[in-house]
Amino acid sequence: MEIVDDFGLPVASIRPEDLEEDLAPWTGLDRSVAVVRMMNPPPETWEELARRGFVRKPATLTWLARLGASEDSFLAGIPHKSRQYVHRARRRMVAEGVREVVEDRVSAEHLDPFLDLYEDRIAAMRYGVAFARRFRTTILEGPEKYFGVFLYRADELIGGCLALECPDESAIRIRWSAVTEPARRAGYPRALYCTAMQQAREKGYEWATLGDDPNLYGHLAQPGLFTFKSRMGFEAVASQDFADPGAWDEADLVLSLDKLSDPALMLEYADGTGLGTGRSARHLLRARLVVGSPVDVQQFSAEFLSGTVVGPVVGG
């Protein structure tokens, strides 16, 4: 067993042989551990992991949506209130003189202010990690192609997103996004993503993804992000189910919420062989909420999930 720091989260990384001990090796430690984790747990460990309270799950989730023939048809498939939020955000943008700038090939003129805004927003997060700037040269010069959607009020950049074009997947991947706090409160991210998806339709793409999230909401990403993305018409799938053959599984045991949000949310593998065939094939997932206090379960429900399980911290 090894104790590692996962971007501020203390994690005990274990191996299958650690399960053979009568007394769990992660008990009685002289330092705090929030999560016990086994990477790529082999099938022969699954029963024992479940007995000890571990959650077996894909390590990362890809948020996927079929673009459809038009924006109207896409919006018709999302909850009524979410659709209203999109229209309200666009009306407010017009009223406040916010303009959208779409760049088919991202330029430094727009990218550099966006990276500053992105890092400013990440710095405000508890465990935020700013990855985007290290890709600056690739975004500007390729060989992969990005397009950008940027929001300006007068000459001030107040938001934007960068989308990677993936012709082999017939998809765009919205890789990074950021808006100012007032723009977030005004709901502008919804309009921003809709514009990026419309650009993708016009380019002939079939799918859009809205990020690859670590499958432990309450750490780098918060549970509210799950609610936002699902109500924007995206489905969370195991990353290996959509063009990421290098993705892996893990099993987590949450020992403490001291370093996590309450609740913490994971999407675990559910019973069953999965859904669909071909590109639409995917593992069946259900929500697992780890709670320290009462929670409104409904906000974490979604049609693409097989259900929701709620339980307390398991502990050692």
C-alpha positions in Angstrom: 0.0 0.0 0.0 1.2 3.5 -0.9 -0.2 6.9 0.3 -0.3 9.4 -2.6 -1.4 13.0 -2.9 -4.0 13.2 -5.7 -4.1 17.0 -6.3 -4.7 17.6 -2.6 -6.7 14.4 -1.9 -4.8 11.9 0.3 -5.4 8.5 -1.3 -4.2 5.0 -0.2 -3.3 3.1 -3.3 -3.6 -0.6 -2.7 -2.9 -3.9 -4.7 -5.0 -7.1 -4.8 -2.8 -8.8 -2.2 -3.6 -6.1 0.3 -7.2 -7.5 0.4 -5.8 -10.8 1.7 -4.9 -9.4 5.1 -7.5 -9.9 7.9 -7.0 -6.4 9.1 -7.3 -3.8 6.3 -3.9 -2.1 5.9 -5.5 1.3 5.6 -6.8 1.2 9.2 -4.9 2.7 12.1 -2.7 4.9 9.9 -0.8 7.8 11.5 -2.0 10.2 8.7 -5.4 11.0 7.3 -6.6 9.2 4.2 -9.8 10.2 2.4 -10.0 7.5 -0.2 -8.6 3.9 -0.6 -8.2 3.1 -4.3 -7.3 0.0 -6.4 -6.5 0.7 -10.1 -7.8 -1.9 -12.6 -9.1 -4.3 -10.0 -9.0 -7.8 -11.5 -12.3 -9.8 -11.7 -11.3 -12.2 -8.9 -11.2 -9.2 -6.5 -14.6 -7.7 -7.3 -16.6 -9.7 -4.8 -14.2 -8.9 -1.9 -14.1 -5.3 -2.9 -17.9 -5.1 -2.8 -18.0 -6.8 0.5 -15.6 -4.2 2.0 -17.7 -1.3 0.5 -15.6 -0.4 -2.5 -17.3 1.2 -5.5 -16.1 -0.3 -8.8 -16.2 2.3 -11.6 -14.6 3.8 -14.7 -11.8 6.2 -13.6 -13.0 8.9 -16.0 -16.4 9.8 -17.5 -16.9 11.3 -20.9 -20.0 13.6 -21.3 -21.5 12.7 -24.7 -24.4 14.1 -26.7 -25.7 13.4 -30.2 -25.9 16.8 -32.0 -29.0 16.0 -34.0 -30.2 17.8 -37.1 -30.6 21.3 -35.6 -30.3 23.2 -32.3 -34.1 23.3 -32.0 -34.3 19.5 -32.1 -31.5 19.2 -29.6 -33.1 21.7 -27.2 -36.4 19.9 -27.5 -34.8 16.9 -25.9 -33.6 18.6 -22.7 -35.7 19.5 -19.7 -38.0 22.4 -20.2 -36.4 24.6 -17.5 -32.9 24.0 -19.0 -34.3 25.0 -22.4 -35.7 28.2 -20.8 -32.3 29.0 -19.3 -30.7 28.8 -22.8 -33.2 31.2 -24.3 -33.0 33.5 -21.2 -29.2 33.7 -21.4 -29.3 34.6 -25.1 -31.9 37.4 -24.5 -29.7 38.7 -21.7 -26.6 38.7 -23.9 -28.4 40.8 -26.5 -29.7 43.2 -23.8 -26.2 43.6 -22.3 -24.4 44.0 -25.7 -22.5 40.7 -25.3 -21.1 39.5 -28.7 -19.9 36.1 -29.7 -16.7 35.7 -31.7 -16.2 32.3 -33.4 -12.7 31.5 -34.6 -12.4 28.5 -36.9 -8.7 28.4 -36.1 -7.9 29.9 -32.7 -5.6 32.9 -32.7 -3.3 34.2 -30.0 -5.3 37.4 -29.9 -8.2 35.5 -28.3 -6.4 32.5 -26.8 -4.1 34.4 -24.5 -6.9 36.4 -22.7 -8.9 33.2 -22.5 -6.0 31.4 -20.8 -5.7 34.3 -18.3 -9.4 34.1 -17.5 -9.3 30.2 -17.3 -6.4 30.3 -14.8 -8.2 33.0 -12.7 -11.3 30.9 -12.4 -9.3 27.7 -11.6 -7.4 29.5 -8.9 -10.7 30.2 -7.1 -11.4 26.4 -6.8 -10.5 24.4 -3.8 -8.5 21.8 -5.8 -8.5 23.4 -9.2 -5.7 22.4 -11.6 -5.0 24.6 -14.7 -4.0 22.4 -17.6 -4.9 24.5 -20.6 -1.8 26.7 -21.0 0.6 23.8 -21.5 -1.4 23.1 -24.7 -1.0 26.6 -26.0 1.3 25.8 -28.9 -0.8 22.8 -29.9 -4.0 24.9 -29.9 -2.4 27.6 -32.1 -0.2 25.5 -34.4 -1.7 22.0 -34.5 -1.4 19.3 -35.7 -4.8 18.9 -34.0 -7.4 21.5 -34.9 -9.3 23.6 -32.4 -12.0 26.2 -32.9 -13.0 28.7 -30.3 -16.1 30.6 -29.2 -15.5 33.7 -27.2 -17.8 36.2 -25.4 -17.0 39.9 -25.2 -18.7 42.8 -23.5 -17.2 45.8 -25.3 -13.5 44.9 -25.3 -13.6 42.7 -22.2 -13.4 38.9 -22.6 -16.0 37.5 -20.2 -16.1 33.9 -21.4 -15.1 31.3 -23.9 -14.6 27.7 -24.8 -12.1 25.7 -26.9 -13.3 22.7 -29.0 -11.0 20.0 -30.5 -12.2 18.6 -33.8 -12.0 14.8 -34.0 -13.0 13.8 -37.5 -12.2 10.1 -36.9 -14.9 10.1 -34.1 -17.2 12.4 -36.0 -17.1 14.5 -32.8 -15.9 17.7 -31.3 -14.5 17.7 -27.8 -15.2 20.9 -25.8 -11.9 20.7 -23.9 -11.7 23.9 -21.9 -14.2 26.6 -20.9 -14.3 29.6 -18.5 -16.5 32.6 -17.8 -16.4 35.4 -15.3 -18.5 35.0 -12.2 -21.2 37.4 -13.4 -21.4 35.6 -16.7 -21.8 32.3 -14.9 -24.6 33.7 -12.8 -26.3 35.0 -16.0 -26.2 31.5 -17.5 -23.9 32.3 -20.4 -22.2 28.9 -20.4 -25.4 27.3 -21.7 -25.4 29.7 -24.7 -21.7 29.3 -25.2 -22.0 25.5 -25.4 -25.0 25.7 -27.8 -23.0 27.9 -30.1 -20.1 25.5 -30.1 -22.4 22.6 -30.9 -24.0 24.5 -33.7 -20.6 25.1 -35.2 -20.0 21.4 -35.0 -23.3 20.6 -36.8 -22.4 23.0 -39.6 -19.0 21.2 -39.9 -20.9 17.9 -40.3 -20.1 16.3 -36.9 -22.5 13.9 -35.2 -21.4 14.1 -31.6 -20.1 16.6 -29.0 -18.4 15.8 -25.7 -18.4 18.2 -22.8 -15.3 17.2 -21.0 -13.7 14.1 -19.4 -14.3 14.2 -15.7 -12.6 12.3 -12.9 -15.2 9.9 -11.6 -15.3 11.3 -8.1 -17.4 14.4 -7.9 -16.5 16.4 -4.8 -12.8 16.6 -5.4 -11.6 18.3 -8.7 -15.1 18.6 -10.0 -18.1 19.2 -7.8 -21.4 17.3 -7.8 -23.3 20.3 -9.2 -21.3 19.8 -12.4 -23.0 16.5 -12.9 -26.4 18.1 -12.6 -25.5 20.9 -15.0 -24.2 18.6 -17.7 -26.9 16.1 -17.5 -29.6 18.8 -17.8 -27.8 20.2 -20.8 -28.6 17.0 -22.7 -25.2 15.2 -22.2 -24.9 11.6 -20.9 -22.0 10.4 -18.8 -20.4 7.3 -20.2 -17.3 5.3 -19.3 -14.5 7.0 -21.2 -13.4 3.7 -22.7 -16.9 3.5 -24.2 -16.2 6.5 -26.4 -12.9 6.5 -28.3 -10.6 6.3 -25.3 -9.0 2.8 -25.3 -6.4 3.9 -22.8 -9.0 4.6 -20.1 -9.0 2.3 -17.0 -11.2 1.2 -14.1 -10.7 1.7 -10.4 -12.4 0.8 -7.1 -12.8 3.5 -4.4 -13.6 3.3 -0.7 -14.4 6.7 0.8 -13.1 6.9 4.4 -13.8 10.5 5.0 -15.6 13.5 3.5 -13.2 16.0 5.2 -11.4 16.6 1.9 -14.5 16.0 -0.3 -17.8 17.7 -0.7 -20.9 16.4 1.1 -22.3 14.5 -0.8 -19.5 12.9 -2.9 -20.8 11.4 -6.1 -19.5 8.5 -8.2 -21.0 6.6 -11.1 -20.4 2.9 -10.5 -20.9 -0.1 -12.8 -24.4 -1.5 -12.4 -25.6 -5.1 -12.8 -26.2 -5.9 -16.5 -24.3 -6.3 -19.7 -24.7 -2.7 -20.9 -26.9 -0.9 -23.4 -26.9 -0.5 -27.2 -24.6 -1.7 -29.9 -21.9 -0.3 -32.0 -21.0 3.4 -31.3 -23.9 3.6 -28.9 -22.8 0.6 -26.8 -21.9 1.5 -23.2 -21.6 0.0 -19.8 -24.6 0.4 -17.5 -23.9 3.0 -14.7 -25.7 4.1 -11.6 -25.1 6.9 -9.2 -23.5 6.2 -5.8 -23.8 9.1 -3.3 -21.7 9.1 -0.2 -23.3 11.4 2.3 -22.7 12.8 5.8 -26.0 14.6 6.0 -29.4 14.4 4.2 -29.4 15.2 0.5 -31.9 15.8 -2.3 -31.3 12.6 -4.4 -33.5 13.9 -7.2 -30.9 16.4 -8.4 -28.5 13.6 -9.2 -31.0 11.4 -11.1 -30.7 11.1 -14.9 -32.4 8.9 -17.6 -29.1 7.4 -18.7 -28.5 6.0 -15.2 -29.9 2.7 -13.9 -30.7 4.2 -10.5 -29.1 5.8 -7.4 -27.6 4.3 -4.3 -27.2 6.5 -1.2 -25.0 5.5 1.8 -22.8 6.9 4.5 -19.1 7.0 4.6 -18.0 3.3 5.0 -14.8 4.1 7.0 -12.0 1.6 7.6 
